[in-house]
Amino acid sequence: MSDTPITLITGTRKGIGKYLVEHYVSLGHRVIGCSRENADWTLPGYDHMCADVADESAVRKIMSSIREKHGRLDNLINNAGIASMNHVMLTPLATVNQILNTNVVGTFLFCREAAKLMTKERKGRIVNFTTVATPLKLEGEAIYAASKAAIGSLTEVIARELAPFGITVNAVGPTPIETDLIRSVPKSKMDRLLARQAIPRFGTFADVSNAIDFFLRPASDFVTGQNIFLGGV
């Protein structure tokens, strides 16, 4: 069996997900990714699948494909997530359901199904995504922050449940990164948010991949149930 790491990343059509695909392919991984829509780009060493992360049958189909093609899964990076900036009194229930389904249900399903595949080799790495919006209690992000708080708790509990199988489960909580989503927020509001960090600057994709790299290292097999918030919140 090849020693090439098999890495699954969710939410890879654009943004940080696309960056992570490029990053891990460059490090020699065979990467499988997914998003609701087809990616408008290709990359040698990368396979893209269309799936809603909250669709149980679609998640199982992805894992079956990985099992058939590669026989194992080494790393799972649960990047897929959505946010919506609304005052709690102006947040529609449809938005609440969409955020919870994508962020919480999607992360849960991929953790559960990936763990089933990883137990065969009795080793594996799972990295989930939280957010600094939770510890900063960011106004306008109540449901998003709550969904990521749930992921933090999920990470801590399943880390204990999967430890006997040699699987580590950790999380990284990025600061705001300059993307199209952030550019729509007024500069004065963003400046106030960044000022609440110990290191008052935007995060970068490389800041995020650096933390994930640490969790994926073979030498990090004694690190589990941890959540690294970037920027010093």
CORSULKA-V161176 format. One line per field, one symbol per residue. phi: phi as a letter, one per 20 degrees, with the letter a starting at -180 (. if undefined). psi: psi as a letter, one per 20 degrees, with the letter a starting at -180 (. if undefined). A space follows every 10 residues. Layout:
phi = ???
psi = ???
This chain:
phi = .feffdcdce mdfbmfffgf gfffffenee ddcbbfdffe bcbgncddce aefeegffff ffffffffec maceccdeeg accbebfgfd effgfgffff fffefffgff ffffffffff elarcccddd affffelffn cgffffffff fffggfffgf fegfdmdecc bcdfegdfcg fffeeggfff fffffeefde bffcgfgfff ffgffeggfe fddbmdceef nme
psi = pqippopppq ljhabhgggh ghghghjjqo pprqrhrqqk qrppjpppqp qpijoghhgh gghggggghi irpgppomhp qqqpoqqhij oqhhgggggh gggggggggh gghghhhhhg ilqrppprpb qihghilopi kggghhhhhh hgggggghgh hihijjpqor qpnqrpqnrh ghiipphhgh hhghiiqhnm rqrrhhgghg gggghiqhik ijoqjqoopq im.
